[in-house]
Amino acid sequence: MAEDVELADSLSMAMLLVLETLTPTERAVFVLREVFGLGYEEIAEAVDKNAASVRQIAHRAREHVAARRPRGAVSRAETKDAFEAFQRAVETGDLQQLLDVLAPDDVVFLGDGGGVVQAVRLPIVGADKVGRLLAAGLGRIATTMSLRPAQVNGCPALLLHLDGEIDTVIAVRVDDGLITGLYAVRNPAKLSRMEHETTLSR
């Protein structure tokens, strides 16, 4: 049994993580070209660049996205093992345990506070930075938090409760047995949907 919670309506967590590692211009060009199918001339006007530059930016963005997209199906056992190791590391606050389960160079951490509550606004990349961020942040609330595993948009996730209320949902992406993506949602508008959880059998 697992809880399915809809937190992101339009993009998968994997694509969101990839897009956030692009520069703002690369992201705009990629979305306008690949999602909306606009021509290079139209995009050039929108981003205030010439069409030749836009072609180069689009090519660079496509290569970046292709390099970071999921590398194939990950077995349920592999995902389960990595997620459980991550949960133990979070519960204990053990930095080395966190570093052991995070992809050294590829892991990306994103936060979503909805502009209402404090959250990491820019992507954090790399196991050392992500591990230290998590260890420091969770260490401050370790004695008052409780964790519960869940499923969010098809990804394993941890529900972090403070004083009986959901404070954060951390969705986890796993590739090749290591965690490559963490999406921490603190946006109250999204967390309020937790009241409408549906329980499904797997």
ZAMIKOL-549087 format. One record per atom (N, C-alpha, C): atom name; x, y, z. Coordinates in steps of 0.2 Angstrom, whole numbers. Each point is the difference from the previous one (the first is absolute). Example, Ala and Ser with C-alpha at 12.3 -4.5 7.8 and 13.67 -1.06 7.14 Angstrom:
REM ZAMIKOL-549087
   lumdren      px      py      pz
         N      66     -28      39
        CA      -4       6       0
         C       4       6       0
         N      -2       5      -4
        CA       4       6       1
         C      -4       5       3
REM end
This chain:
REM ZAMIKOL-549087
   lumdren      px      py      pz
         N       4      -6       0
        CA      -4       6       0
         C       4       6       0
         N      -1       5      -4
        CA       4       6       0
         C      -5       6      -1
         N       2       6       2
        CA      -4       6      -2
         C       2       4      -6
         N      -4       1      -4
        CA       2       4      -6
         C      -3       7       1
         N       5       5      -1
        CA      -2       7       1
         C       2       4      -6
         N      -4       4      -3
        CA       2       4      -6
         C       2       7       3
         N       7       1      -1
        CA       3       6       2
         C       2       4      -6
         N       2      -3      -6
        CA       2       4      -6
         C      -5      -2      -6
         N      -4       5      -2
        CA      -5      -2      -5
         C       3      -1      -7
         N       5       4      -2
        CA       1       0      -7
         C       7      -3      -2
         N       4      -1       4
        CA       7      -3      -1
         C       2      -5       5
         N       3      -5      -3
        CA       2      -6       5
         C       6       3       4
         N       1      -3       5
        CA       6       3       5
         C       6      -1      -4
         N       1      -5      -4
        CA       6      -1      -3
         C       2       5      -5
         N      -5       2      -4
        CA       1       6      -5
         C       0       6       4
         N      -3       1       5
        CA       0       7       4
         C       8       0       2
         N       2      -5       3
        CA       7       0       3
         C       5       2      -6
         N      -1      -3      -6
        CA       5       1      -5
         C      -1       8      -3
         N      -6       2      -1
        CA      -1       7      -2
         C       3       5       5
         N       0      -1       6
        CA       2       4       5
         C       8       1       0
         N       3      -5      -3
        CA       8       0      -1
         C       2       4      -6
         N      -5       2      -4
        CA       1       4      -6
         C       1       8       2
         N       3       4      -4
        CA       0       7       2
         C      -7       3      -2
         N      -2       5       3
        CA      -7       3      -2
         C      -1       0      -8
         N       5       3      -3
        CA      -1       0      -8
         C      -1      -6      -3
         N       5      -5       2
        CA      -1      -7      -3
         C      -6      -3       2
         N      -3       1       6
        CA      -6      -3       2
         C      -6       3      -4
         N       0       7      -1
        CA      -5       3      -4
         C       0      -3      -8
         N       6       0      -2
        CA       1      -2      -7
         C      -2      -7      -1
         N       2      -5       5
        CA      -2      -7      -1
         C      -8      -1       1
         N      -3       4       4
        CA      -7      -1       1
         C      -4       3      -6
         N       2       6      -2
        CA      -3       3      -6
         C       1      -5      -6
         N       5      -3      -1
        CA       2      -4      -6
         C      -3      -7       1
         N       1      -3       5
        CA      -1      -7       1
         C      -7      -2       2
         N      -3       5       4
        CA      -7      -1       3
         C      -5       3      -4
         N       1       7      -2
        CA      -4       4      -4
         C       1       0      -8
         N       6      -3      -2
        CA       1      -1      -7
         C       1       7      -4
         N       2       5       4
        CA       1       7      -4
         C       6      -1      -4
         N       0       5      -5
        CA       6       0      -5
         C       5       4       3
         N       6      -1      -2
        CA       6       4       2
         C      -1       8       0
         N      -3       2      -5
        CA      -1       7      -1
         C      -4       3       6
         N      -6      -4       1
        CA      -4       2       5
         C       3       0       7
         N       4      -5       1
        CA       3      -1       7
         C       5       6       0
         N       4       1      -5
        CA       5       6       0
         C      -3       6       2
         N      -6       2      -2
        CA      -4       6       2
         C      -1       0       8
         N      -3      -6       2
        CA      -2      -1       7
         C       6       1       5
         N       6      -3      -2
        CA       6       1       4
         C       5       5      -1
         N      -2       4      -5
        CA       4       6      -2
         C       7      -2      -2
         N       0      -5      -5
        CA       7      -3      -3
         C      -2      -1      -7
         N       6      -1      -4
        CA      -1      -1      -7
         C      -1      -8      -1
         N      -3      -2      -6
        CA      -2      -7      -1
         C       6      -5       0
         N       6       3      -2
        CA       5      -5       0
         C       2      -2       7
         N       0       5       4
        CA       2      -1       8
         C      -5      -4       3
         N      -7       1      -2
        CA      -5      -5       3
         C       1      -7      -2
         N       2      -1      -7
        CA       1      -7      -2
         C       6      -3       4
         N       5       4       2
        CA       5      -3       4
         C      -2      -2       7
         N      -4       5       3
        CA      -2      -1       6
         C      -5      -6       1
         N      -4      -1      -5
        CA      -5      -5      -1
         C       4      -7       0
         N       5       0      -4
        CA       5      -6      -1
         C       3      -2       7
         N       3       5       3
        CA       3      -1       6
         C      -5      -2       6
         N      -6       3       0
        CA      -5      -2       5
         C      -2      -8      -2
         N      -1      -2      -6
        CA      -2      -6      -2
         C       5      -5       3
         N       6       1      -2
        CA       6      -4       3
         C       0      -1       7
         N      -1       6       4
        CA       0      -1       7
         C      -6      -4       3
         N      -6       1      -3
        CA      -5      -4       2
         C       1      -7      -2
         N       2      -2      -6
        CA       1      -7      -1
         C       5      -3       4
         N       6       4       2
        CA       5      -3       5
         C      -3      -2       7
         N      -5       4       2
        CA      -3       0       7
         C      -6      -4       0
         N      -3      -2      -5
        CA      -6      -4       0
         C       1      -7       3
         N      -6      -3       3
        CA       1      -6       3
         C       3      -5      -5
         N       5      -4       3
        CA       4      -5      -5
         C      -3      -7      -1
         N      -7       0       1
        CA      -3      -6      -1
         C      -4      -2       6
         N      -4      -6       0
        CA      -4      -2       5
         C       4      -2       6
         N      -2       2       6
        CA       4      -2       6
         C      -5      -5       4
         N       4      -6       2
        CA      -4      -5       3
         C      -3       3       6
         N      -6      -3       2
        CA      -4       1       6
         C       5      -1       6
         N       4      -5       0
        CA       4      -2       6
         C       6       5       1
         N       2       2      -6
        CA       6       5       0
         C      -3       7       3
         N      -6       2      -2
        CA      -3       6       2
         C      -1      -1       7
         N      -3      -5       2
        CA      -2      -1       7
         C       6       0       5
         N       6      -3      -2
        CA       6       0       4
         C       3       7       1
         N       0       3      -6
        CA       3       7       0
         C      -5       5       5
         N      -6      -1      -1
        CA      -5       4       4
         C       1      -1       7
         N       0      -7       2
        CA       0      -2       7
         C       7       3       3
         N       5      -1      -4
        CA       7       3       3
         C      -1       7       1
         N      -3       4      -5
        CA      -1       7       1
         C      -4       2       6
         N      -5      -4       1
        CA      -5       1       6
         C       4      -1       7
         N       4      -5       0
        CA       4      -2       6
         C       5       6       1
         N       3       3      -5
        CA       5       5       0
         C      -3       6       3
         N      -6       2      -3
        CA      -4       6       2
         C      -1      -1       8
         N      -3      -6       2
        CA      -2      -1       7
         C       6       1       5
         N       6      -2      -3
        CA       5       0       5
         C       4       6      -1
         N       0       4      -5
        CA       3       6      -2
         C       8      -2      -1
         N       1      -6      -2
        CA       7      -2      -2
         C       2       3      -6
         N       5       4      -1
        CA       2       3      -6
         C       3      -5      -4
         N       4      -4       2
        CA       4      -5      -4
         C      -6      -5      -3
         N      -5      -2       4
        CA      -5      -4      -3
         C      -3       4      -6
         N      -2       6       1
        CA      -3       4      -5
         C       5       0      -7
         N       6       1       1
        CA       5       1      -5
         C       0      -7      -4
         N       0      -5       4
        CA       0      -7      -3
         C      -6      -1      -5
         N      -5       3       1
        CA      -6      -2      -4
         C      -2       5      -5
         N       4       6       0
        CA      -1       5      -5
         C       5      -1      -6
         N      -3       1      -6
        CA       5       0      -6
         C       5       6       1
         N       6      -2       0
        CA       5       5       1
         C       0       7      -3
         N      -1      -1      -7
        CA       0       7      -4
         C      -7       1      -3
         N      -4      -5       0
        CA      -6       2      -4
         C      -6       1       5
         N       0      -1       6
        CA      -6       2       4
         C      -2       7       0
         N      -6       1       0
        CA      -3       7      -1
         C      -5       1       6
         N       0       5       4
        CA      -5       1       5
         C      -3       7      -2
         N      -7      -1       0
        CA      -4       6      -1
         C      -5       1       6
         N      -2       6       1
        CA      -5       2       5
         C      -6       4      -3
         N      -5      -1       3
        CA      -6       4      -2
         C      -4       2       6
         N       1       7       1
        CA      -4       3       6
         C      -6       4      -2
         N      -1       1      -7
        CA      -5       3      -2
         C       0       8       1
         N       6       2       2
        CA       1       7       2
         C      -3       2       6
         N      -2      -5       4
        CA      -4       1       6
         C       4      -2       6
         N       4      -6       0
        CA       4      -2       5
         C       7      -1      -2
         N       5      -1       4
        CA       7       0      -2
         C       1      -6      -3
         N       4       0      -6
        CA       2      -6      -4
         C       6       2      -4
         N       4      -5      -2
        CA       5       1      -4
         C      -2       2      -7
         N       2       6      -2
        CA      -3       2      -6
         C       4      -1      -7
         N       6      -2       1
        CA       4      -1      -6
         C       2      -8       1
         N       1      -3      -6
        CA       2      -7       1
         C       7      -1       3
         N       1      -5       4
        CA       6      -2       3
         C       2      -6      -3
         N       6       0      -3
        CA       3      -6      -3
         C       6      -3       3
         N       0      -7       0
        CA       6      -3       3
         C      -1      -3       7
         N       2      -6       1
        CA      -1      -4       6
         C       2       4       6
         N       6       3       0
        CA       3       4       6
         C      -4       5       2
         N      -2       5      -5
        CA      -5       5       2
         C      -7      -2       2
         N      -2      -5      -3
        CA      -7      -2       1
         C       0      -3       7
         N       5      -5       1
        CA       0      -3       7
         C       1       4       5
         N       4       5       0
        CA       1       5       5
         C      -6       4       1
         N      -3       2      -5
        CA      -6       4       1
         C      -6      -4       4
         N      -1      -6      -2
        CA      -5      -4       3
         C       2      -2       7
         N       7      -1       1
        CA       2      -2       7
         C      -1       6       5
         N       2       6      -3
        CA      -1       6       4
         C      -7       2       2
         N      -4       0      -6
        CA      -8       1       1
         C      -3      -4       4
         N       1      -7      -1
        CA      -4      -5       4
         C       3       0       7
         N       6       1       1
        CA       3       0       7
         C      -3       5       5
         N      -3       5      -3
        CA      -3       5       4
         C      -7      -2       3
         N      -3      -4      -4
        CA      -7      -2       2
         C       0      -8       2
         N       5      -3       0
        CA       0      -7       1
         C      -4      -3       6
         N       0       4       6
        CA      -3      -2       6
         C      -8       1      -1
         N      -2       4      -4
        CA      -7       1      -1
         C      -4      -2      -6
         N       4      -3      -4
        CA      -3      -2      -7
         C      -1      -8       0
         N      -5      -2      -4
        CA      -1      -7      -1
         C      -1      -1      -8
         N       2      -6      -2
        CA       0      -1      -7
         C      -4      -6      -2
         N      -3       1      -6
        CA      -4      -6      -2
         C       1      -1      -8
         N       1      -6      -2
        CA       1      -1      -7
         C      -7       1      -4
         N       0       2      -6
        CA      -6       0      -4
         C       2       0      -8
         N      -4       0      -4
        CA       1       1      -7
         C      -3       6      -3
         N       4       4      -3
        CA      -2       7      -3
         C       2       0      -8
         N      -5       1      -4
        CA       0       0      -7
         C       4      -6      -2
         N      -1      -6       3
        CA       4      -6      -2
         C       7      -1       2
         N       2       5       4
        CA       7       0       3
         C      -1      -2       8
         N       5      -3       3
        CA       0      -1       7
         C       1       7       3
         N      -3       1       6
        CA       1       6       3
         C       0      -1       8
         N       2       5       3
        CA       0       1       8
         C      -5       5       1
         N      -5      -1       5
        CA      -4       5       3
         C       3       2       6
         N       2       7       1
        CA       3       2       6
         C      -5       4       4
         N      -2      -3       6
        CA      -5       3       5
         C       4       4       5
         N      -3       6       2
        CA       3       4       6
         C      -7       1       4
         N       1      -1       6
        CA      -6       1       4
         C      -7      -3      -2
         N       1      -6      -4
        CA      -6      -3      -2
         C      -3       3      -7
         N       4       5      -3
        CA      -2       3      -6
         C       5      -2      -5
         N      -2      -1      -7
        CA       5      -1      -5
         C       3       7      -1
         N       7      -1       0
        CA       4       6      -1
         C       3       0      -7
         N       2      -6      -2
        CA       4      -1      -6
         C      -1      -6      -3
         N       0      -1      -7
        CA       0      -6      -3
         C       6       0      -5
         N       4      -5       1
        CA       6      -1      -4
         C      -1      -6      -4
         N      -1       2      -7
        CA       0      -6      -5
         C       7      -1      -2
         N       1      -7      -2
        CA       7      -2      -1
         C       0      -4      -7
         N       5       2      -4
        CA       1      -3      -6
         C       6      -5       0
         N       0      -6      -2
        CA       5      -5       0
         C       3      -2      -7
         N       6       0      -1
        CA       3      -2      -6
         C       6      -4       2
         N       1      -6      -3
        CA       6      -5       1
         C       1      -1       7
         N      -5       0       4
        CA       1      -2       7
         C       2       6       5
         N       0       6      -3
        CA       2       6       4
         C      -6       5      -1
         N       0       5       5
        CA      -5       5      -1
         C       3       6      -4
         N      -4       1      -5
        CA       2       6      -5
         C      -4       6       0
         N      -6      -1       4
        CA      -4       6       0
         C      -4       0       7
         N      -1       6       3
        CA      -3       1       6
         C      -5       7      -1
         N      -6      -1       1
        CA      -5       6      -1
         C      -3       1       6
         N       2       5       4
        CA      -3       1       7
         C      -6       6      -1
         N      -6      -3       1
        CA      -6       5       0
         C      -2       2       6
         N       0       7       1
        CA      -2       3       7
         C      -6       5      -2
         N      -2       0      -6
        CA      -5       5      -2
         C      -7      -2       3
         N      -2       4       4
        CA      -7      -1       4
         C      -5      -2      -5
         N      -1       3      -6
        CA      -5      -1      -4
         C       0      -7      -3
         N       6      -3      -1
        CA       1      -7      -2
         C      -1      -5       5
         N       3       2       6
        CA      -1      -4       6
         C      -7      -1       2
         N      -4       5      -1
        CA      -7      -1       2
         C      -4      -5      -4
         N       3      -2      -5
        CA      -3      -6      -4
         C       1      -6       3
         N       5      -1       5
        CA       1      -6       4
         C      -7      -2       4
         N      -4       5       1
        CA      -6      -2       3
         C      -5      -4      -4
         N       2      -1      -7
        CA      -4      -3      -5
         C       4      -6      -2
         N       4      -3       4
        CA       4      -6      -2
         C      -5      -6      -2
         N       3      -4      -5
        CA      -4      -6      -1
         C       5      -6       1
         N      -3      -5       3
        CA       4      -6       2
         C      -1      -5      -6
         N       5      -3      -3
        CA      -1      -4      -5
         C       4      -7       1
         N      -2      -5      -2
        CA       4      -6       1
         C       5      -1      -6
         N       6      -2       1
        CA       5      -1      -5
         C       1      -7      -2
REM end
